[in-house]
């Protein structure tokens, strides 16, 4: 038996009744929330928030100047704004690159964690939804349902914590 299969077998034995209904819904929810939290935490560590927020502030200031120049039809201000455009374009590309880096790493990590947690439940139903005649739900569907409400909640908490610290 390969090491991964042995690990899955051991985890399934240790978790025993926790991966069988009715406790599987709670276990799957906790494990899904843990996957989302780990993914967000690592993404937060990788993303340079200070550089990202500075670049976004500079872009917003430039956009306001540009809008003001267009609204007032101020030719000198508009030419000044256009001279700053290459710098703003570089800032925009840095923001896009920073977000792409974070997204790629989060996606790879998510797939790894999801595969690991999915293998624990081995495709068995983890919950029953009271719609569609009490349809049994497997981990992938339960994960999506859990992450749809937990990920935004976690993001808000993390943003509040960052504001409190900085």
Buried (B, 14 or more C-beta within 10 A) or exposed (E): EEEEEEBBEEBBEEBEEBBBEEBBBEBBBEBBBEBBBBBBEBBBEBBBEEEBEBBEEBBEEBEEBBEEBEEEEBEEBBEEBEEBEEEBEEBBEBBEEBEEBBEEBBEEBBEEBBEBBBBBBEEEBBBBEEEEEEEEBBBBBBBEBBBEEBBEEBEEEBEEEEEEEE
